[in-house]
Amino acid sequence: MFRRSANCCGNSRASMHQAQQCMERCHASLASAQALVISELEKFQGFLARCTVY
């Protein structure tokens, strides 16, 4: 992911706006994966909380 972001900045023909958009696209996949992991962990914590109640 960081290499892809570095490649965005390394393109000398790209404008600053294009480089920023490229980096945002690179980070979008990471943010999506991170959100999925957080969601699954929250579900798991919910299951654990219910186990302690019963």
C-alpha positions in Angstrom: 0.0 0.0 0.0 2.8 2.4 0.9 4.6 1.6 -2.3 1.5 2.4 -4.4 1.2 5.7 -2.6 4.8 6.4 -3.3 4.3 5.6 -6.9 1.5 8.2 -7.0 3.9 10.9 -5.8 6.7 9.6 -8.1 4.7 10.3 -11.3 6.3 13.6 -12.5 3.6 14.1 -15.1 0.7 14.0 -12.7 -0.7 17.2 -11.2 -0.9 17.6 -7.4 -4.6 16.9 -7.6 -4.1 13.7 -9.6 -1.5 12.5 -7.2 -3.8 13.2 -4.3 -6.7 11.3 -6.0 -4.3 8.4 -6.6 -3.3 8.3 -3.0 -6.9 8.4 -1.9 -7.7 5.4 -4.1 -4.8 3.5 -2.6 -6.0 4.3 1.0 -9.6 3.5 0.2 -9.0 -0.3 0.1 -7.1 -0.1 3.4 -9.9 1.9 5.0 -12.5 -0.6 3.7 -10.6 -3.6 5.1 -10.1 -1.8 8.4 -13.8 -1.0 8.7 -14.6 -4.7 8.1 -12.2 -5.9 10.8 -13.6 -3.4 13.3 -17.1 -4.5 12.5 -16.2 -8.1 13.0 -14.5 -7.4 16.3 -17.5 -5.4 17.5 -19.7 -8.4 16.7 -17.3 -10.7 18.5 -17.3 -8.4 21.6 -21.1 -8.5 21.5 -21.1 -12.3 21.6 -18.6 -12.3 24.5 -20.7 -9.8 26.4 -23.8 -11.9 26.0 -21.9 -15.0 27.2 -21.0 -13.2 30.5 -24.7 -12.2 31.0 -26.0 -15.8 30.9 
